Amino acid sequence: MKELQSYVKEIEIQAKKPLEEQLNDVKIAGAKLLQIIDNLIPLVDNVVEALERESNNKEKEDKRDWTNNINPPIKETKWTQLQNNYVMMLLMY
């Protein structure tokens, strides 16, 4: 994992570039971020599905005990919403 200082240094380097070059770099960085998010979505979905299955199995086991009320996790991620917001932000420039 990158250290905070390395990010600060990169920002300082970017700030010295002409605005047009900075904007192009932001577009490339945004595209890379969206690509990474696209690759993460199936992984997150798999984890959520596994947790749902585990929770549902546990719920079936616990139905014998009326004192337990386990609700399965909600299968909704905000990755797509985050992705769309980022694209809209880039389009505004």
N, C-alpha and C positions, 0 to 999 in steps of 0.2 A: 504494500500500500504506500502511495506517495505521501511524503511529509507535507504538512501545511506550507512550510517555507518554500518548497519547490513550486507550489501553485502560485504563491505570491510573486516569486521570481518570474514565472511565465507571464503573469499579468503585467508586471513592470516592463518586460520585454515587448509585449504586445502594445502597450501604451506608447511606446516610442515609434511605432510604425505609422505610416500614413493611414488616414481613416478608411480609404478604399480597401487597402490591404487588410486592415483590422476586420472590416465587414466580411471580406472573403474568408478570412480565417474563422470567423464566427459561424458562417454558413457551413464550412467544412466540419467544424467541431460539432455543430448541431446535427448534421447528417450522420456523423459517426455515433453520436449519442442515440439518435433514433434507431440506428442499425443495432446497437447494443441492446436497447430496450426491446426491439422486435425479437432478438434472440433470447431475451430473458422471459418473455411472456409465456412461451410453452413450458419453460422450467417452473415458473411460478404456478401455472395452471396444474402441472403434475403434482406439485407439493400440496396445493389446495385439495385436489382430488384424493390424494393419499390421506390427508387429514380428515376429509369428509368420510372416507371409507372406514378409517379407524374410529372416528366418532360414532358413525352409524353402527358399527359392530359393538362398540362399548355400550351404546344406547340399547341395543337388542339384549345384551347381557344384563343390563341394569333394569330392564322392564319388569323383571321378577321382583325388584325392590321398588315399591311405589314411592319411597321417600326421595329417590334420585330423579331429577329432571334435567337431562342433558340435551342441549340444543346443538345441532351440528353447525359448524362454521358456515357463514354465508360465502358462496362462491362468486365473489365479485372482486375484481382488481381495478385499480385506478390507473394502470399503466397506459391504457389507450387514451384516457382523458388527458393524462399528462403529456403524452405524445402529441395529441391534437393541439393542446394549448401551446406547446413549443413551436409547432409548425406555424400556427397563427401568429405567434410573436415574430418569427423570422419573416413571414410574409408582410408584416407591417413595416419592415425596413425597406 
